[in-house]
Amino acid sequence: MTHRFVITGTDTNIGKTVFSAALADALGACYWKPVQSGLEGETDSETVRRLGRIPHERIFSETWRLKMPASPHLAARIDNVRIVPEALSPPTSQFPLIIEGAGGLLVPLTESKVFADVFARWQIPVILCARTGLGTINHTLLSLEAMRYRSIPVLGVAFIGDEQADSQSIIAKLGQVTSLGRLPFLDPLTPDTLRQAFQDHFEIACFERGML
């Protein structure tokens, strides 16, 4: 049995790709981004490979690569591509696997399906990345409620940003969820600073309950 985790966020640009790189590095994991929207510049897979120092063979190819940096349903329409959510199945690996969604839970894959629908089918523990800044309580609790409505297993919340102890505490309490730790903003952001920050702010043991 190996560890498998889905990484999602309360919004876009939360920092879930950086967190995915740190977790993949810590677990010696493989990484898979099912749908990549936006191909200009460094893709999320390339970022994870660079920051997490993940060998090329442990980065699984995206199932759909879409040119437009937009919601997958719109980017697919522009590219004249048909996304079939039912065709998304996690790759098999002898190593742990980190799966990163696009944007938040209710980002539409198609006109009728959102990412949360796929996560509900997979039944793989989800790690919710959340900002620590203003607005995070509402966004995070709503995201947790959406997952529980669909019976999606939740491993916990990974906070990203400057410490806001009260916000982090009330989210854990009201959301009845484990606070896995907090990844601070890093300047510079390098493989070394990311690895050290993850070691300083997270306990690998917290992820043991996600074994599937």
N, C-alpha and C positions, 0 to 999 in steps of 0.2 A: 504494500500500500504506500502511496506517495501523497505528499501535500499538494492540494490544488486550491487556488484562491482566485476569486474574481475581484478585480479592483474597479470600483466605480467612484463617482464623486457627486457632491451636492450641486455641482454646476461645472461649466467648462473652465479650463485654466485654473483648476484648483491646485494642481501639483501632483496629480495621481500618476503621471508618467515618471516623475522623479522618484516618487515613493515606490513605484513598481520596480524601478532600477535598483533601489536600495534593498528591497525585499528579495528580489531575484539574486542579488549578490550575496546577501546573508544566508540564503537557503541553498545556494548553488543550483538555482532553478533554471528552467526553460521559460520562455516568454512568448505569448501569442496575442496579437492585436487582430481580432476577427475582421474589423472593418476600419480602414484608414481613409479618412476624408481630408484631402489636402496633401498634395505631393510636392509642393515647392519647398525647398529647404530640407531640413532634417526631419524625417518621419519619426513617429514615436518608437518604432522598432529600432531605428538607428540610434535614437537617444538612449534607450535602455541598454543597447549593446555597448555604447561608449561609456556611459556613466556607471553602469553595473559591471563593466568588464566581462560581459557575457560572451562566451565563444560563439562564433557565427553559427555553428551547427545547433546551438540551443535557442536560436531565434526562429520560430516557425513563421512561414510566410502568411501574409494576410489573405483571407479568403476573398475580400473585395478591396481593391485600391481605387479610390475615386479622386479625381483631380481637384474638385472644388472644395475648399475648406468650409463646409456647411453641414447641416444635418444630413445624415446618410440618405434619407428618403429624397431630399432635394438634390444632393450631389449625384445620386444614381440616376435621377430623372434627367439631369443635364447631360450626363455621360451616356444616356440611353442604355443603362444597365438595369437589369432586374435582380434585386436582392431577394433571396429566398431564405427567410429566417429559419425555417425548418431544416435547412441544409447545414446550419452552423452546429458543428459538433467538436468539442475539445479534442485536440490531437493526443495521441497516446505517447507517453514518455516514461522512461525508467527514473527520470529525475522529477523533482517538484515542478509544478507548472503555475505560472502567473498569467492570468488572462485579464487584459485591460479593455474595458468598454470605452465607448466614445461619449464624451459629455456626461450627462447625468442619467438617471434611471429611466426617465420618461422621454428620452430622445428617440424620435421615431426612426425605425429602420425602414419601414414601408408606410404606406398610407393607413395601414391597419394594425401594425405591430410595433411595439417599443422594445428597447433593450431589456426592460424588466420582464417582459414575457419570455424572452430567451433564458434569462437567469432563473426564472421559475421552473422552466423545463429541465435545466441542467441540475438544479439542486446542489450546487457547489457553494460552499461558504463565501459570503461576500464581505469584503472590507470596504467600508465607506470612508472616503477621504473627505474631510471637511475643513474649511477655513476656520481660523480662530477669531477672525474679525467680526465687525458688526453685521448682524443679520444671520449669523451662522446657526443660532439656536432654532429659529423658525425653519430654515432650509434643511437642517439636519434632521429635526424631528419629523418633518414632512416626508423626507426620504426614507426614514426608518418605518414610518407608518405605511408608505407605499409598498415597501418590501414585505412587511408583515401581512398586509392585505392579500398579497400574492403567495404567501407561505414560503418566501425566499429565506433560506438560512443566513443569519447575520453573525459573522465572527466578532465584529466590533468596529469602532470608529478610530481612524488614524487622523489626528489633527495636524494641520500644516500651517505654520506661521508663528508669530510671537505668542508667548504664553498669555492666556486669558483664563486664569484658574477657575473663576466663577462660571464662565460660559461652558468650559469643558466639564465641570462638575455637574451642572444642572442638566446638560445633555445626557450624561451617563445616567443620572437619576431618573429624569422624566422619560427618557428613551429606553430605560431598562436595558442598557447595552454596556459592554465592556469598553473602556477607554484604553486602547492599545498603546498609546504614547503620542508624542508630538514631534514632528520633524520641523525644526526651525528653518527660517530663511537662511540660505548660505551664500556668502559672498567672500571668496569666489566659490562657485559650484563646480567641484571637480570630483573625479572618482574617489580620491582620498578623503576630501572633506565630507562627502556624502556617506562613505563607509563609516567614518568616525562618528558622525552625527547620529546615524542609525544605531550604532553600538551604544552610544551615550544615552539615547532617549527611548529605546525599545528593548524589551526582553524577548528573545527568541522563543522562550517557553510559552509566551502568550499566544503563539501561533500553533502550538501543538494540538489544540482542540480542533483545528481545521483539517486534521488528517482524514483523508477519504481513500 
